[in-house]
Amino acid sequence: MPTVHDWINSPLGVVEGIFAQYNSSPDWEQKVLDFFREKLKDQEAASWVPSLNDVPLHYLKTSSLVKFRCMVQDMFDPEFYVGVYETAGPSPESKVLKLGKYKDMTDCEVDLNSKHVVTMERQSFYCMPIPGESQWVKDGFACCNQARVLPSTSYVPQRHKRSHEEDDEMETQPHKQKEQLTGDHAATEAFGHGDTKRLETGSQSGHTAASGCPHPLELNFPLPGETGPACLVKVYEEWEKFKVNDVLEVYGILSVDPLLSVIAEEREGHFVDPMESLEEQRAHSPPASLVPRVHMLHAYRLQHNNPLLPPAASEVSSGFLGELASIRAELVGFLTHVLLGDSLAAEYLLLHLLSNVYARRDVLPLGKFTLNLSGCPPSSSYTEQLFGVLQQLVTCSHRVCMSLGNMNGLHFTPQKDYTANRLRSGMLQLTPNTLLVLDETQLQQGQLDAAGVRNITALGNLISWQKVDYDFSYHQMEFPCNINVLIASEGKSLLPSDCHMPLQPQLAPPNMEEYMGALQAALPPSLLNKFRIYLTALRHQEYSISEELTKMVEEDFVEMRKEDPQSISADDLHRTLVVARLLSLSAGQSTLSRDRWVRAKHLEARRTSRTPQRTINSNEP
């Protein structure tokens, strides 16, 4: 039976062994998948698999097993490849049946006239690290991963140096480069020549500044300043169950063969496939040294990306559940200090951080709770420091300064590029439960241009309907989302919101940066981690309302309408129900109680008393 080093360091050997033993059986492919899925059920064994999120690419061995925590940014067209082939030889006895699956290139000459050649189909996903992922999340996963001590990575820096030298030579001597790589077959572990034409149909030239090419590599990250590898994930089974923006943990066979870049460069120069433009070739076949290929063996959707919790957020320990009341009190106290002494605003901010779109009724998203925190100090330092604190609590976040230049200049919605046949990302292509902070304190007088109007419209649709309209030129396509939007403003926001919370600061620190820094420094790491677990775990808890409580709420609403018909509307009732739901979840309760309902009404009464004029929010579903 293969050892841990066999199935991690040489997964292709395992695959080929199963193929050799069972290739006459129609279910040999399922046996391959079952083998790796069974191995990866063991969390300790899975932790030995190197992660592309943590380990530099040049330390990883090609054809080894890797994992990648990622978002599916785009899906390319299906491609055909040689799945099973027969080697070419001088006599029938010298021919061998071999496997082409989970590879980019065959490792020997193929007899294309053989009746045993089997053409198969696979899908390509363009995947990237989760946008806006907090640094503490990245550090947490890196600490959990034990693969950094694997001895098989020790030789790879020499390989990295060589690949850069080869890239330099490719400018002037691409044919010589190919000869060198093919001749040094054993050292580079290249698979040789002979995959299908559709497989390697383009390249992104100019992938480094030193190459001197006029087209720099665009990794297509949604957010500015993002780092990390993008990957082309080759999917062989059930690709229809995945969709754009899914958050996945992918396990697959790494392919960073230098020959991929060489072949792509040569094909770019000769326009091998007339059906593809030069831009499409560059987008779909970028250099493997910068956008590696991962041949998927196993993948699953991530319910969350909190390294402090098991994959199922509901599987928290009973000890933690016993501490919920004290953790909640500590967190509200901490947020009160962050909000300059406003305890009521802290309650609402906590509820906002726990909100989650749990269902959709027709087009209406249920559970969203966009919070407009008005009355923020006009100094940009406060909103910046507030966002810095929230980054330490949530797993994914991003702050947008709504200055005139940003509104007119940034690209918010993804757009289909038909020339390159790819989806160009936008700032709103984010994963579920990302905290998006809109900083309206940066607003200034000026004129929005057409792009600025589109961006404001996109934000309004996101807030009201939890959807983003992707631009496909000839039509708009709605993509549902689940993004927590927090609006920080001086006055009431120009954007719609589900809840307007005027801030009433009780403190006025002379130096906001020092004040916020001292708050975070005084927070014990163990308590900070409890906050992080609390916010992730309770967001995904089940919730229901009994028939008895439903009837009680209806009767209560009728009585309030009788007393003062103008005091409450159906939208106000719905918002109070959302507050009651989040209050229940914040206490670890899966059902609504009478006390929580009364508490929700009390909070709403205190909040509305701060607004000089009551307004009905028509954006709450």
Salt bridges, closest charged atoms under 4 A:
GLU16 OE2 - LYS103 NZ 2.89
GLU29 OE2 - LYS101 NZ 2.75
GLU38 OE1 - LYS41 NZ 3.40
GLU79 OE2 - ARG122 NE 2.73
GLU79 OE2 - LYS234 NZ 3.05
ASP104 OD2 - HIS295 NE2 3.18
ASP107 OD2 - LYS98 NZ 3.26
ASP107 OD2 - LYS103 NZ 3.71
ASP111 OD2 - LYS95 NZ 2.70
GLU133 OE1 - ARG69 NH2 2.95
GLU166 OE2 - ARG162 NE 2.51
ASP167 OD2 - HIS207 NE2 3.48
ASP184 OD2 - ARG162 NH1 2.79
ASP195 OD2 - ARG122 NH2 3.92
GLU218 OE1 - ARG424 NH1 2.77
GLU237 OE2 - LYS101 NZ 2.55
GLU238 OE1 - LYS241 NZ 3.44
ASP246 OD1 - LYS243 NZ 3.17
ASP246 OD2 - ARG301 NE 2.98
GLU266 OE2 - HIS175 ND1 3.59
GLU268 OE2 - ARG282 NH2 3.50
ASP273 OD2 - ARG198 NH1 3.36
GLU276 OE2 - ARG198 NH1 3.47
GLU323 OE1 - LYS530 NZ 2.80
ASP342 OD2 - ARG610 NH1 2.67
GLU347 OE1 - ARG328 NH2 2.88
GLU347 OE2 - ARG599 NH2 3.29
ASP417 OD2 - ARG424 NE 2.80
ASP439 OD2 - ARG399 NH2 2.87
ASP469 OD1 - LYS467 NZ 3.82
GLU478 OE2 - LYS467 NZ 2.75
ASP498 OD1 - LYS368 NZ 2.58
ASP556 OD2 - LYS601 NZ 2.55
GLU559 OE2 - LYS562 NZ 3.97
ASP572 OD1 - ARG575 NH2 2.45
ASP572 OD2 - ARG614 NH2 2.96
GLU604 OE1 - ARG575 NE 3.04
GLU604 OE2 - ARG607 NE 2.90
GLU620 OE2 - HIS574 NE2 3.40
